[in-house]
Amino acid sequence: MKRHSLLAVFCTLLFSSLLPVAVVFSGGGGRGAYQVGVYGALLDLDIEIEGIFGTSVGAINAAGIISEGYEATKDLWYDMEYTQLMEASPELYNLLQGKLFSLNTLELASALRLLTTEGGIDVSLLKEKLRKIISEEKIRKSRMDFGVVAYSLSDVRPFVIYKENCPEGLLVDYVLASANFPAFKREEIGNELFIDGGVYSNIPLFMARERGFKEVVAVDVMGLRIGNSLAYVNLFNEGMEVILLEPSQQFGTVMTFDGEISVKYVICGYLDTMKAFGKLVGDRYFIFGDSDPLADRFLCLDLESRCEALALVGLKAVENAPAEYHYYRQLIPWLETVMDCEFTSPALTVMKVLEELAEFLEIDRLWPYTPGLILEKVESTWDPALYIHERSVQFLTKYNKLLRLVTYVSEKSPYSGVESADFAEFVEKFRLRLSLSN
């Protein structure tokens, strides 16, 4: 929790300056929808973006946003289906996603033959779609800086294309060249063959540096998380301050093109960004505010109910002690021990408890919650009858006690708080930006 707080303070201070901000989008195929969610959050954070640079699917997103805007690019992802992008049989599509065991021997042989004998997958449908929705004229006239990177197989060298040095009429061609995934048929411009720009630079931060940007939001949808990713990124970008965003959860492979999966990535990108900039907290979930809903409810219990609540976790209540003593001197120290989080605040300890219980109960994480809403969700989801045969050590020694405690306190307490107007405003903005129904 503390690490997230420090990062959020850093991000807020960094982007409160008047320096221009650039966004850099990585390659990553079907995971590119995440970048759109990030961009939507940056809009709601009122961050003034003056340049977008990208590789592969990042190049497509950059061109789409600058040409037609955020909404149109989001809608493109929401309507995404692989049949609209490529000439690929269901068998070949399953092979591309790594679903080898879903194919029988004949289907696998057919898919491999199509992949190897046809010179790659025909993506003329994608080309046609992008030529309709990306306007070279709009990109050239935009105040936004723009650039993509592709790689020439003919000359065996990278092509770094900014809008002012791109030959007239070929800007969309170079975007397509940048997004020429190795499994696709090669993109040809003039007499040169191109392949995906990711083979040279999958996160082209160098482009933002070349254009003089000092503050950058980099979005790596591959999310490899090898060691300290941000330290690695900054090692090669002296003079720039980079905020690196990676998906906190993956939902498909780079070749998964599915509208429902895209929606999940967009939501995840938005919420991850809001957490990075300090609008949300949490280790596993996305939490608005830092209240202690267990304290709110426990402190409203009568003496008998407090004693019973403590007894549920094996504690004997000190006789005639006030509610504050029972909570802060007895229950919280026990929770700190169970959760291995000594020397933190009671509210953060309780949040850690609620997040872990929510994850155990498989409560949807792709939504903004308050600590109180997480508690209510845990209570409404928990059904002891479903776990009557559960014999895992972790459940028997930890989760069972915690769930009984939380649900008992919630059910017995007369507490009836309401969520803040700030949270309601955040949720409304979140829904509107991502076009989500109630």
Phi, psi and omega in degrees: 000316183296321180299317179298320182295317180295319178297319180296319178298317178300313181298317182296315180294319182300313187266012173271356179282177181262008180289145179294147183247136174246151174245134179239122181256132178276174168279165180162016174056230185296346178281357183297341178301331178304321182297326179293321176297318177300314182297320178299320178294320178298324176297316181289339175274001179060036177273126182278108182263131184242001178196144175228129180231146185204161174238139173058236179298333176295327176292320178296314179297317180299314180294320180296315182294315182291323182284305188246352177099167182300313186300314182295322179292319176300314181298324177301316180289321181296331181265011189292130170217141185297332181293342178273352188246329188213156174270089182219133177291161176305324180294316179294320179297317177297322178297317180298329179274002178082015181270063184296323186283354176273354183251141171277178186300316181294319180295319179296317179297319179296316181296318179294323179295316179297322183288327187262335185259345183261005180076020180110174183280136178283116180246033180298330177297317177297316180301315181297318180297315183292325179294334178281327188257348179251121182256117177299320181299316180295321180294317181294327182276344184295149175288345183284136171286148186211140176197153178223162177237134176231175181226126180274119174285330181292314181262354181054057178202156179283152172245116177256111188249118169256157190298330183278342178256007178275131178304141181305132176085000184243006185298314179295326178299319181287329173298314178296321178296319178299328183262023183275082180306142184307333180280350181273161171297141184299142176275134182242129175234117188067237177250016182254141176260136182239155175228165182317131180296344180296341179291340177259309181208106183281339173233087190284064178296333181301332181292318177296321179294317179300330182270004173089011180282140179254337181239125189223138167255115180256134183240107181256101184282348175289327175055051183290329177051052177270107182063218179271094186300318183293320178297321179295316180297315183288339179301327183253014183223053180300135180096350176244144172260120187244128168260117183260124178246130178228149180301129176283352178205139176255144186239352181190179178274177179294342181255017176269109178245098186211129185302319181294321176293321180299318179301318179298318180294320179298314179299314181299317179298318180296310185290321176301319181292317178297326176290318180299327181264012171084005178281337178228157177230184178118150177270315183253328185243182183245104191248131177260119179091169184228036180286169178242091184290335177290320176296317179306318184276318182297317184291348177267355181286152172283171186301315182298317180292324177297317179297320180292322179298315178295323180296330180299333180251016175084019179254143176258119183294136174295128185299136174058015177283152179290165182301322181298322179294313180301323184279305189277335183258343180242303186289312183299314177301324177294317178297321179298321179292314181297319183269358180055051180222050176298160176065033172234176182281154177304320182297320179289325176298314180295321179297321178297318177300310185294321179296318181292321177293321179297319178294319179299321180276001178060041175286136182307126181268346186275061178198148175281133179235160161262164175305322179295321179291324176298317178300314180296323180293320177298314181298315183287336182273327185293122176229102183306328183297331181286344184242020184295334180255007180292128184232013179293144182300318182297320178293313185292326184264344187227294189295322181300314179295315182296318180294318178297320179297307185298315182290324178296310181300317181295319182288324184277336187284140175277002182301136179217071181279168177236151179287152185289157176295328179297320179292317179300320179294320179298314182296320180296317179295319178300312181296317181294316183296324184259005179056048181257140178282164180292000000 
